[in-house]
C-alpha cells in the first residue's frame, strides 16, 4: 500500500500498482476522459505510467496549458507518421510545440507542394480515426543509433550522439516509431480539431551552413469550436496586416535596397512623432532627463559591456582609422558613459536618463517581417541609476506608468519574470539578488506574474509585459531589466552619505520597446482606424461641389492654424466617392461634408468613421469638440 498526495492536499491510498489513467478513473470517470498526462513527483508522465510508490500527483487535463501542449505534440507525431506513409524516403528531423500549434522539419526527396500538404492532412485524419495508442519505450542510446543508422535517419543519429545520457525514450503509434521524451495523448483518437497551415524552408538546427529542410506548420485545439475561432481570428488578422494597411494608409514602405530598414512616409512620420511626443511629455512629468548618445562606439566599449562576446553576431561593424567600431544594438553602454561623465552623489539618485535611441541589430532575412521584425529601430530606452533601497519604489513607479500607457491604447497585459539565461555575465549571487528584488517589487505592486526561467537578458533578469490586442493576440513590448553587472563592469559609482564610493543599481526599461514594432501592433490593433488623438489625419474636409471650395479651404487653414491634423478634398469628384475613400480606404476618424447649406449657416456636417449617422454643428462648436478629442485621456 502507498499514498498519493493530490494538489488540494488530499491523500488517496492505493492498495496496488495502477496506471495514472486508472487512478483518474477511481477519482471520476468524467475526469479520466479529460486526463492526458500527469506530473508525478515533479516529472511529467503519460497516463499509461504505472504508480508504484508514494508521491505527489497532479493530473493534466485537456483544458489546461500543459494538456493542450501534449495534444499539439501528439499531433506533430501524427503528421510525421502521415508523411512517412505517403513519402517513405523522407528523413525526420524535429517536431516541437509552438504557440497555438506545432511544426515538424523534414528532409524529403523533393519539396512538398500544396497538394502534398492536403494529402498529408487527409492521411492524418485516417490515422486519428484508426485510434492508435501512443506507447512509450526505453532503449539504450547505442541501440537507437544503430537502428536509425540502418534507416538512414541522419538527423536522429545526430541528436542521439549529442545526448548526455546512456538511455533515451521513443514512442510508437501503429507502425510509426519516433525518438521522443514525451508526454503524449493516450491515443491518436484524442485529436479532434487540427489544420495544417503552411510550409517553409528551415535550416537544420537553425544554422545557415546546414541543409535547408522543409518545415510544415499546423495548429491543434481541443475542440472544433476553438479551432474555428482561431481560424476566424487569423482571417481577421490578415485583413489587419500592418504591411497591407501601411501601404493603404500611406504610413511606410519597405524596399529591396534596404531589407529590414523601413521608410516612413509623411503620415507614418506623423504617427511616429505623436508617439514620441506623448512619451516625452509623460516622462518629463515623471522626472526623466532626456539624453542622446552616439550611434557608433568602439569595440573596447562593447567588450567591457559584454556585447562583443554575447551579441557580436547581431552587430554591424566598421573599421575607421584602423580601429573597429560597432553601430549600437543597444543604448545601455552610452547611458553608462553619460552617468560616469560627472561625479554622482546619493543626493542625485534616482537618476533617470531617457533616450529615443536608434539601434541596429542584424536579423536573418527570413525573420524580417514588416515593422514587427526589423534591422533598425527606435528604442525608447531609459536607464535609472538608483540605490538598492530605491529598487522597489522605482519598479512600482515604472509599472504604474506602463499600466496607464497600455490602458490608453486599450491593451490588456500579463507580466512575466525572466531569470538568468545560459549565456549570462556576472556571478550567481548578483543574479539571485537581482531576481529576488524584481520578485519583491512585483508582489509589492500587487501584480500577478508568470515565472519564465532562463529567458533573462545576458546582463540581468527582467520583467516582460505581454500585451493582448483586440484580436486576443499576445505581443511582447515593454520590459524592465535589473542590472548589477554593467555598473560593476563600467566601475560606475556614487558618493554615499558616508562619504565613500558605492555601486549604483541600473534599471533598464523600455515602454514601447521598439517604436516601429509598437506602430505595427497599433495598426493591427486598431485595424488602421486610429482614435482621433492618435490618427495621422484627424479630419478630412470634403466639398460637394466646386462652389464650396473657398469655404472648405478657409476652414482647412483655420484647423491647421489651430494645430489640428486636417486634409482637404475639393476635387471634382462625386461626394459619395470622396466619402468612401475617406472612410474605407483612408479610415479618417472625422469626415466633414460641406455643401451649400453648410456654407450658408457656417456649419459642418460631421461623419464618423464606420458610422452612417451624421451630425450638423456650428464650426466653433465642432472646434470645441475636436479640441477635447485630440487629447488622450490618461
C-alpha positions as CSV (number, residue, x, y, z in Angstrom):
1,X,0.0,0.0,0.0
2,X,1.2,3.5,-0.7
3,X,-0.2,7.0,-0.6
4,X,-0.7,9.6,-3.4
5,X,-1.0,13.2,-2.4
6,X,-3.1,15.5,-4.7
7,X,-2.7,19.3,-5.3
8,X,-5.6,20.1,-3.0
9,X,-3.7,18.4,-0.1
10,X,-5.9,15.3,0.0
11,X,-4.3,11.9,0.1
12,X,-5.5,8.7,-1.6
13,X,-4.4,5.3,-0.5
14,X,-3.5,2.8,-3.2
15,X,-3.8,-0.9,-2.5
16,X,-1.8,-2.0,-5.5
17,X,0.1,-0.7,-8.5
18,X,-2.1,1.2,-11.1
19,X,-1.7,3.5,-14.1
20,X,-2.3,7.2,-13.9
21,X,-5.4,6.7,-16.1
22,X,-6.8,4.1,-13.7
23,X,-6.1,6.4,-10.8
24,X,-8.0,9.2,-12.5
25,X,-10.9,6.8,-13.2
26,X,-11.1,6.0,-9.4
27,X,-11.4,9.7,-8.8
28,X,-14.0,10.4,-11.5
29,X,-15.0,8.9,-14.8
30,X,-15.5,12.3,-16.4
31,X,-12.1,13.4,-15.1
32,X,-10.4,10.4,-16.6
33,X,-11.8,11.2,-20.0
34,X,-10.1,14.6,-19.9
35,X,-6.8,13.4,-18.4
36,X,-4.0,13.3,-21.0
37,X,-1.0,13.1,-18.7
38,X,0.3,13.9,-15.2
39,X,3.1,15.3,-13.1
40,X,4.4,12.7,-10.6
41,X,7.0,13.8,-8.1
42,X,7.9,16.7,-10.4
43,X,8.2,14.6,-13.6
44,X,5.7,14.8,-16.4
45,X,4.4,11.3,-17.4
46,X,1.9,9.6,-19.7
47,X,-1.4,8.3,-18.5
48,X,0.0,4.8,-19.0
49,X,2.7,5.4,-16.4
50,X,2.4,2.9,-13.5
51,X,2.2,4.3,-10.0
52,X,4.2,2.0,-7.7
53,X,5.2,4.2,-4.8
54,X,4.1,7.2,-2.7
55,X,4.4,10.6,-4.1
56,X,2.7,13.8,-5.3
57,X,0.5,13.6,-8.3
58,X,-1.1,16.4,-10.5
59,X,-3.3,15.3,-13.3
60,X,-3.0,17.1,-16.6
61,X,-6.3,17.7,-18.5
62,X,-7.0,18.9,-22.0
63,X,-8.4,22.2,-20.7
64,X,-5.0,23.2,-19.3
65,X,-2.0,24.7,-21.0
66,X,0.1,21.6,-20.4
67,X,-2.7,19.4,-21.7
68,X,-3.0,21.5,-24.9
69,X,0.8,21.2,-25.4
70,X,0.5,17.4,-25.1
71,X,-2.3,17.5,-27.7
72,X,-0.2,19.6,-30.1
73,X,2.9,17.5,-29.6
74,X,1.0,14.3,-30.3
75,X,-0.5,15.9,-33.4
76,X,3.1,16.5,-34.6
77,X,3.8,12.8,-34.4
78,X,0.6,12.0,-36.3
79,X,1.8,14.4,-39.0
80,X,5.2,12.7,-39.2
81,X,3.5,9.3,-39.4
82,X,1.4,10.6,-42.3
83,X,4.5,11.9,-44.1
84,X,6.3,8.6,-43.7
85,X,3.3,6.7,-45.0
86,X,3.0,8.9,-48.1
87,X,6.7,9.7,-48.7
88,X,8.6,6.8,-47.0
89,X,12.1,8.1,-48.1
90,X,11.6,11.4,-46.2
91,X,14.1,11.8,-43.3
92,X,12.7,13.0,-40.0
93,X,14.3,15.9,-38.0
94,X,12.4,17.5,-35.1
95,X,8.8,18.5,-34.3
96,X,8.3,20.8,-31.3
97,X,5.2,22.6,-30.0
98,X,4.9,26.3,-30.6
99,X,2.4,29.0,-29.7
100,X,-1.1,27.8,-30.9
101,X,0.4,24.9,-32.8
102,X,3.3,22.8,-33.9
103,X,5.7,22.1,-36.7
104,X,7.9,19.3,-37.9
105,X,11.1,19.6,-40.0
106,X,11.5,17.1,-42.8
107,X,14.1,16.3,-45.4
108,X,12.0,15.0,-48.3
109,X,13.3,13.7,-51.7
110,X,11.6,16.7,-53.3
111,X,10.0,19.8,-51.7
112,X,6.4,19.4,-50.6
113,X,3.7,21.0,-52.8
114,X,0.4,22.5,-51.6
115,X,-1.2,19.2,-53.0
116,X,1.2,17.2,-50.8
117,X,0.1,19.2,-47.7
118,X,-3.5,18.4,-48.5
119,X,-2.7,14.7,-48.9
120,X,-0.8,14.7,-45.5
121,X,-3.7,16.3,-43.7
122,X,-6.1,13.7,-45.2
123,X,-3.8,10.9,-44.1
124,X,-3.7,12.4,-40.6
125,X,-7.4,12.1,-40.4
126,X,-7.2,8.4,-41.2
127,X,-4.6,7.9,-38.5
128,X,-6.7,9.7,-36.0
129,X,-9.7,7.5,-36.9
130,X,-7.6,4.4,-36.6
131,X,-7.1,5.4,-32.9
132,X,-3.6,4.0,-32.3
133,X,-2.3,4.0,-28.8
134,X,0.8,6.1,-28.0
135,X,3.3,3.6,-26.4
136,X,6.5,4.7,-24.7
137,X,9.7,2.5,-25.0
138,X,13.1,2.9,-23.4
139,X,16.3,2.0,-25.3
140,X,20.0,2.4,-24.9
141,X,21.3,5.3,-27.0
142,X,23.5,2.9,-28.9
143,X,20.6,0.7,-29.8
144,X,18.7,3.7,-31.2
145,X,21.8,4.9,-33.1
146,X,22.2,1.5,-34.7
147,X,18.5,1.4,-35.7
148,X,18.5,4.9,-37.1
149,X,21.8,4.5,-39.0
150,X,20.3,1.4,-40.8
151,X,17.2,3.5,-41.7
152,X,19.3,6.5,-42.9
153,X,17.7,8.8,-40.4
154,X,20.8,11.1,-40.2
155,X,19.2,13.8,-38.1
156,X,18.0,11.4,-35.4
157,X,21.5,10.0,-35.2
158,X,23.0,13.5,-34.8
159,X,20.5,14.2,-32.0
160,X,21.3,10.9,-30.2
161,X,25.1,11.4,-30.5
162,X,24.6,14.8,-28.7
163,X,22.7,13.3,-25.8
164,X,24.4,13.3,-22.4
165,X,22.7,10.0,-21.4
166,X,23.0,6.3,-22.0
167,X,19.3,5.8,-22.4
168,X,16.5,7.6,-24.4
169,X,12.8,7.1,-24.9
170,X,10.9,6.6,-28.1
171,X,7.2,6.3,-28.9
172,X,5.2,4.2,-31.3
173,X,1.7,4.7,-32.7
174,X,0.7,1.9,-35.1
175,X,3.7,1.3,-37.4
176,X,5.3,4.6,-36.7
177,X,8.4,5.0,-34.4
178,X,10.0,8.3,-33.3
179,X,12.6,9.4,-30.8
180,X,10.8,11.5,-28.2
181,X,10.8,12.5,-24.5
182,X,7.0,12.7,-24.4
183,X,4.4,13.2,-23.0
184,X,1.7,12.0,-25.4
185,X,-2.0,11.6,-25.5
186,X,-3.5,8.1,-24.7
187,X,-4.2,7.5,-28.4
188,X,-4.4,9.3,-31.8
189,X,-8.2,9.4,-31.5
190,X,-8.0,12.1,-28.8
191,X,-7.1,14.6,-31.5
192,X,-10.4,16.3,-32.5
193,X,-9.5,19.6,-34.3
194,X,-6.4,20.4,-36.3
195,X,-5.3,22.0,-39.5
196,X,-2.0,22.2,-41.4
197,X,-1.4,25.8,-42.1
198,X,1.8,26.4,-44.2
199,X,5.2,25.2,-45.3
200,X,8.5,26.9,-45.2
201,X,12.2,26.3,-45.5
202,X,14.2,25.9,-42.3
203,X,17.9,25.3,-41.8
204,X,18.8,22.2,-39.7
205,X,19.4,23.4,-36.2
206,X,18.8,27.0,-37.4
207,X,22.3,27.3,-38.8
208,X,22.7,28.7,-42.3
209,X,25.6,26.4,-43.0
210,X,23.4,23.3,-42.6
211,X,21.0,21.8,-45.1
212,X,17.7,23.6,-45.8
213,X,14.8,21.3,-44.6
214,X,11.1,21.5,-45.2
215,X,9.0,22.7,-42.3
216,X,5.3,22.1,-42.1
217,X,3.3,24.2,-39.6
218,X,0.0,23.2,-38.1
219,X,-2.5,24.1,-35.3
220,X,-4.5,22.0,-33.0
221,X,-7.1,22.7,-30.4
222,X,-9.2,20.5,-28.0
223,X,-12.5,21.3,-29.9
224,X,-13.6,22.2,-33.4
225,X,-15.2,25.4,-32.0
226,X,-11.8,26.6,-30.7
227,X,-10.1,25.8,-34.0
228,X,-12.8,27.6,-35.9
229,X,-12.5,30.6,-33.6
230,X,-8.7,30.7,-34.1
231,X,-9.1,30.4,-37.9
232,X,-11.6,33.2,-37.9
233,X,-9.2,35.3,-35.9
234,X,-6.4,34.6,-38.4
235,X,-8.7,35.7,-41.3
236,X,-9.4,38.9,-39.4
237,X,-5.7,39.3,-38.7
238,X,-5.0,39.0,-42.4
239,X,-7.3,42.0,-43.0
240,X,-5.5,43.9,-40.4
241,X,-2.0,43.0,-41.7
242,X,0.1,46.1,-40.9
243,X,2.1,45.7,-44.1
244,X,-1.0,45.9,-46.2
245,X,-2.6,48.7,-44.2
246,X,0.7,50.6,-44.0
247,X,0.7,50.9,-47.8
248,X,-3.1,51.6,-48.0
249,X,-2.9,54.3,-45.3
250,X,0.4,55.8,-46.7
251,X,2.3,55.2,-43.5
252,X,5.5,53.3,-44.5
253,X,7.1,51.1,-47.1
254,X,9.9,48.6,-47.4
255,X,12.4,48.4,-50.3
256,X,14.7,45.7,-51.5
257,X,17.6,48.2,-51.3
258,X,17.2,48.2,-47.5
259,X,15.8,44.9,-46.3
260,X,14.7,45.4,-42.7
261,X,15.1,49.2,-42.8
262,X,11.7,50.7,-43.1
263,X,10.9,54.0,-44.9
264,X,8.4,56.3,-43.2
265,X,6.0,58.3,-45.3
266,X,4.6,61.7,-44.1
267,X,1.5,60.2,-42.4
268,X,3.6,57.4,-40.8
269,X,6.1,60.0,-39.6
270,X,3.2,62.0,-38.1
271,X,2.1,58.9,-36.2
272,X,5.7,58.1,-35.1
273,X,6.2,61.7,-33.8
274,X,2.9,61.6,-32.0
275,X,4.0,58.5,-30.1
276,X,7.3,60.2,-29.3
277,X,5.7,63.5,-28.2
278,X,3.3,61.6,-25.9
279,X,6.3,59.7,-24.4
280,X,8.4,62.8,-24.0
281,X,5.6,64.8,-22.2
282,X,4.8,62.0,-19.7
283,X,8.4,61.2,-19.0
284,X,9.3,64.9,-18.3
285,X,6.4,64.9,-15.8
286,X,7.8,61.7,-14.2
287,X,11.3,63.3,-13.7
288,X,13.2,61.8,-16.6
289,X,16.1,63.7,-18.2
290,X,16.4,63.1,-22.0
291,X,19.9,62.4,-23.4
292,X,21.3,61.4,-26.8
293,X,24.3,59.1,-27.2
294,X,26.4,58.2,-30.3
295,X,25.2,55.6,-32.8
296,X,28.7,54.2,-33.2
297,X,31.2,53.4,-30.5
298,X,34.5,51.5,-30.5
299,X,35.0,47.8,-29.9
300,X,36.6,48.3,-26.5
301,X,33.3,49.7,-25.1
302,X,31.3,46.7,-26.3
303,X,34.0,44.3,-24.8
304,X,33.5,46.0,-21.4
305,X,29.7,45.7,-21.7
306,X,29.8,42.1,-22.7
307,X,28.1,42.7,-26.0
308,X,31.1,41.8,-28.1
309,X,31.2,38.3,-26.5
310,X,27.5,37.7,-26.2
311,X,25.9,39.6,-29.1
312,X,28.6,40.1,-31.7
313,X,26.8,38.1,-34.4
314,X,23.9,40.6,-34.3
315,X,26.1,43.7,-34.5
316,X,27.1,45.8,-37.6
317,X,30.8,46.8,-37.5
318,X,33.1,49.1,-39.4
319,X,36.8,49.9,-39.4
320,X,37.8,53.6,-39.1
321,X,41.4,54.8,-38.7
322,X,42.5,51.2,-38.1
323,X,40.1,50.8,-35.2
324,X,37.0,48.6,-35.1
325,X,33.7,50.4,-34.3
326,X,30.2,48.9,-33.9
327,X,26.8,50.5,-34.6
328,X,25.0,50.3,-31.3
329,X,22.5,47.4,-30.9
330,X,21.5,48.8,-27.5
331,X,21.7,52.2,-25.8
332,X,22.9,50.9,-22.4
333,X,26.7,51.5,-22.7
334,X,26.1,55.0,-23.9
335,X,23.8,55.6,-20.9
336,X,26.5,54.3,-18.5
337,X,29.2,56.6,-20.1
338,X,26.7,59.5,-19.6
339,X,26.2,58.6,-16.0
340,X,30.0,58.5,-15.5
341,X,30.6,61.8,-17.2
342,X,30.4,63.6,-13.9
343,X,30.8,62.7,-10.2
344,X,27.5,61.5,-8.7
345,X,26.2,61.7,-5.2
346,X,23.5,59.7,-3.4
347,X,21.5,63.0,-3.5
348,X,21.4,62.7,-7.3
349,X,19.7,59.3,-7.1
350,X,17.5,58.0,-8.5
351,X,18.9,59.5,-11.8
352,X,16.5,58.8,-14.7
353,X,18.1,59.1,-18.1
354,X,15.8,58.7,-21.1
355,X,16.8,58.2,-24.8
356,X,15.0,57.7,-28.0
357,X,17.9,55.7,-29.4
358,X,18.2,54.5,-33.0
359,X,19.7,51.0,-32.7
360,X,20.7,48.4,-35.4
361,X,20.6,44.6,-35.0
362,X,21.4,42.1,-37.7
363,X,18.4,39.8,-38.2
364,X,18.3,36.9,-40.6
365,X,16.5,37.9,-43.8
366,X,14.0,35.1,-43.2
367,X,13.0,36.5,-39.9
368,X,12.2,40.0,-41.2
369,X,8.5,41.0,-41.0
370,X,7.2,44.5,-41.8
371,X,7.7,46.7,-38.8
372,X,7.5,43.8,-36.4
373,X,11.0,42.5,-37.1
374,X,13.4,45.0,-38.5
375,X,17.2,45.6,-38.5
376,X,17.0,49.3,-37.4
377,X,14.5,50.6,-34.9
378,X,14.0,53.4,-32.3
379,X,14.1,52.1,-28.8
380,X,12.5,54.3,-26.0
381,X,15.2,53.4,-23.6
382,X,15.5,54.7,-20.1
383,X,18.2,53.9,-17.6
384,X,17.5,54.6,-14.0
385,X,20.5,54.6,-11.6
386,X,19.5,54.1,-8.0
387,X,20.4,52.6,-4.7
388,X,19.4,49.1,-3.7
389,X,16.9,50.6,-1.2
390,X,15.2,52.5,-4.1
391,X,14.7,49.5,-6.4
392,X,11.2,48.5,-5.3
393,X,9.8,52.0,-5.4
394,X,11.3,52.6,-8.8
395,X,9.8,49.4,-10.3
396,X,6.4,50.1,-8.8
397,X,6.6,53.6,-10.4
398,X,7.5,52.1,-13.8
399,X,4.7,49.5,-13.6
400,X,2.2,52.3,-12.8
401,X,3.4,54.3,-15.8
402,X,3.2,51.2,-18.1
403,X,-0.3,50.4,-16.8
404,X,-1.5,53.9,-17.7
405,X,0.0,53.8,-21.2
406,X,-1.3,50.3,-22.1
407,X,-4.8,51.1,-20.9
408,X,-4.7,54.3,-23.0
409,X,-4.3,52.2,-26.1
410,X,-6.9,49.7,-25.0
411,X,-4.5,46.8,-24.2
412,X,-4.8,44.2,-21.5
413,X,-1.4,42.8,-20.4
414,X,0.2,40.0,-18.5
415,X,3.6,40.1,-16.7
416,X,6.4,37.5,-16.9
417,X,9.6,37.4,-14.7
418,X,12.5,36.1,-16.7
419,X,15.5,34.7,-14.9
420,X,19.2,34.0,-15.6
421,X,19.8,32.6,-19.1
422,X,22.5,30.1,-20.1
423,X,24.5,32.9,-21.8
424,X,25.0,35.3,-19.0
425,X,27.6,37.6,-17.3
426,X,28.1,38.2,-13.6
427,X,28.2,35.8,-10.7
428,X,25.3,33.8,-9.4
429,X,25.0,35.8,-6.1
430,X,24.3,39.1,-8.0
431,X,21.8,37.3,-10.2
432,X,20.0,35.9,-7.2
433,X,19.9,39.3,-5.5
434,X,18.5,40.9,-8.7
435,X,15.9,38.2,-9.3
436,X,14.7,38.5,-5.7
437,X,14.4,42.3,-5.9
438,X,12.2,42.1,-9.0
439,X,10.0,39.4,-7.5
440,X,9.6,41.5,-4.3
441,X,8.8,44.6,-6.3
442,X,6.1,42.8,-8.4
443,X,4.5,41.5,-5.2
444,X,4.6,44.9,-3.6
445,X,2.9,46.4,-6.6
446,X,0.2,43.8,-6.3
447,X,0.8,42.3,-9.7
448,X,0.4,38.7,-10.7
449,X,3.2,37.3,-12.8
450,X,4.4,34.1,-14.5
451,X,7.9,32.8,-14.0
452,X,9.9,32.4,-17.2
453,X,13.1,30.6,-16.2
454,X,16.3,31.2,-18.3
455,X,14.9,33.9,-20.5
456,X,16.5,37.0,-18.9
457,X,18.9,39.4,-20.7
458,X,22.6,38.3,-20.6
459,X,23.3,41.0,-18.1
460,X,20.3,40.8,-15.8
461,X,16.8,39.4,-15.1
462,X,13.8,41.2,-16.5
463,X,10.1,41.8,-16.2
464,X,8.3,41.5,-19.6
465,X,4.9,42.9,-20.4
466,X,2.9,40.8,-22.8
467,X,0.0,42.9,-24.3
468,X,-3.2,41.4,-25.6
469,X,-4.7,43.2,-28.6
470,X,-8.2,43.5,-29.9
471,X,-8.0,40.0,-31.5
472,X,-6.6,38.4,-28.4
473,X,-3.1,38.1,-29.8
474,X,-0.1,38.5,-27.4
475,X,2.7,40.9,-28.1
476,X,6.0,41.5,-26.3
477,X,6.5,45.2,-25.8
478,X,7.6,46.8,-22.5
479,X,10.4,45.5,-20.4
480,X,12.1,46.2,-17.1
481,X,15.6,44.8,-16.5
482,X,17.5,44.9,-13.3
483,X,21.3,45.1,-13.7
484,X,24.0,44.9,-11.1
485,X,26.6,43.7,-13.7
486,X,27.1,46.6,-16.1
487,X,27.6,49.2,-13.3
488,X,30.3,46.8,-12.0
489,X,31.9,46.3,-15.4
490,X,32.0,50.1,-16.1
491,X,33.0,50.9,-12.5
492,X,30.1,53.2,-12.1
493,X,29.9,54.8,-8.6
494,X,28.3,57.4,-6.4
495,X,29.3,59.1,-3.2
496,X,27.2,57.9,-0.4
497,X,26.1,59.7,2.8
498,X,29.1,58.2,4.5
499,X,31.5,59.9,2.0
500,X,32.5,56.6,0.5
501,X,32.1,55.3,-3.1
502,X,29.2,52.9,-3.7
503,X,27.9,51.0,-6.7
504,X,24.6,52.1,-8.2
505,X,21.9,49.7,-9.4
506,X,20.9,50.1,-13.1
507,X,17.4,49.6,-14.2
508,X,16.9,49.3,-18.0
509,X,13.3,49.9,-19.2
510,X,11.5,50.4,-22.4
511,X,7.8,51.1,-22.6
512,X,7.2,50.9,-26.4
513,X,10.2,48.6,-26.7
514,X,10.6,49.4,-30.4
515,X,8.6,52.3,-31.7
516,X,8.5,50.7,-35.1
517,X,7.1,47.4,-33.7
518,X,4.7,49.2,-31.5
519,X,3.4,51.1,-34.5
520,X,2.9,47.8,-36.3
521,X,1.0,46.4,-33.3
522,X,-1.2,49.6,-33.1
523,X,-2.0,49.4,-36.9
524,X,-3.3,45.9,-36.5
525,X,-4.9,46.5,-33.1
526,X,-7.0,49.4,-34.5
527,X,-7.2,47.8,-38.0
528,X,-5.9,51.2,-39.2
529,X,-8.8,53.1,-37.8
530,X,-6.9,55.1,-35.1
531,X,-8.7,57.2,-32.4
532,X,-8.8,60.9,-33.1
533,X,-6.0,61.7,-30.7
534,X,-3.6,59.3,-32.4
535,X,-4.7,59.5,-36.1
536,X,-2.2,61.0,-38.6
537,X,-5.2,62.7,-40.2
538,X,-7.8,63.7,-37.7
539,X,-10.2,65.5,-40.0
540,X,-10.9,65.4,-43.7
541,X,-12.9,68.3,-45.3
542,X,-14.8,67.3,-48.4
543,X,-16.7,69.6,-50.7
544,X,-19.9,68.5,-52.5
545,X,-19.2,70.8,-55.5
546,X,-16.9,73.5,-56.8
547,X,-19.0,76.2,-55.1
548,X,-17.8,75.2,-51.6
549,X,-14.1,75.2,-52.5
550,X,-13.3,78.6,-50.9
551,X,-15.3,77.8,-47.7
552,X,-13.5,74.4,-47.4
553,X,-10.1,76.0,-47.9
554,X,-10.7,78.6,-45.3
555,X,-11.9,76.0,-42.8
556,X,-8.9,73.8,-43.6
557,X,-6.5,76.7,-43.0
558,X,-8.2,77.5,-39.7
559,X,-7.9,74.0,-38.4
560,X,-4.3,73.8,-39.4
561,X,-3.5,77.1,-37.7
562,X,-5.1,75.7,-34.5
563,X,-2.8,72.7,-34.7
564,X,-5.2,70.0,-35.9
565,X,-4.2,67.4,-38.4
566,X,-6.5,68.1,-41.3
567,X,-6.7,67.2,-45.0
568,X,-8.7,69.0,-47.8
569,X,-10.5,67.2,-50.7
570,X,-12.0,69.7,-53.1
571,X,-11.5,67.5,-56.2
572,X,-14.1,67.5,-58.9
573,X,-15.4,64.1,-57.8
574,X,-18.8,62.8,-56.6
575,X,-19.2,63.2,-52.8
576,X,-20.1,59.5,-52.4
577,X,-16.7,58.6,-53.9
578,X,-14.9,61.0,-51.6
579,X,-16.7,59.7,-48.5
580,X,-16.0,56.0,-49.4
581,X,-12.3,56.8,-50.0
582,X,-12.0,58.7,-46.7
583,X,-14.0,56.1,-44.7
584,X,-13.0,52.7,-46.1
585,X,-9.5,53.4,-47.6
586,X,-8.0,56.1,-45.5
587,X,-10.0,55.4,-42.3
588,X,-10.1,59.1,-41.3
589,X,-11.9,59.3,-37.9
590,X,-13.8,62.5,-38.6
591,X,-15.1,63.5,-42.0
592,X,-16.7,66.9,-42.8
593,X,-19.1,67.1,-45.7
594,X,-19.6,70.7,-46.9
595,X,-22.5,71.6,-49.2
596,X,-24.5,74.7,-49.9
597,X,-26.4,74.6,-46.6
598,X,-23.2,74.4,-44.5
599,X,-21.7,77.4,-46.3
600,X,-24.9,79.4,-45.7
601,X,-25.1,78.5,-42.0
602,X,-21.4,78.5,-41.2
603,X,-21.7,74.8,-40.1
604,X,-20.3,71.4,-40.8
605,X,-21.8,68.0,-41.4
606,X,-19.9,65.6,-39.3
607,X,-19.5,61.9,-40.2
608,X,-17.5,59.4,-38.0
609,X,-15.5,56.5,-39.5
610,X,-17.6,53.4,-39.7
611,X,-20.9,55.2,-38.9
612,X,-23.7,56.1,-41.2
613,X,-25.3,58.7,-38.9
614,X,-24.3,62.3,-39.4
615,X,-24.5,65.4,-37.2
616,X,-24.6,69.1,-38.2
617,X,-23.0,71.6,-35.9
618,X,-21.6,75.1,-35.9
619,X,-17.9,75.5,-36.7
620,X,-16.9,76.8,-33.3
621,X,-18.9,74.0,-31.6
622,X,-17.0,71.5,-33.8
623,X,-13.7,73.0,-32.9
624,X,-14.5,72.9,-29.2
625,X,-15.5,69.2,-29.5
626,X,-12.3,68.4,-31.6
627,X,-10.1,70.1,-29.0
628,X,-11.2,67.7,-26.4
629,X,-10.9,64.6,-28.6
630,X,-7.3,65.3,-29.7
631,X,-6.0,64.9,-26.1
632,X,-5.5,61.4,-24.9
633,X,-7.3,60.5,-21.6
634,X,-4.7,59.1,-19.3
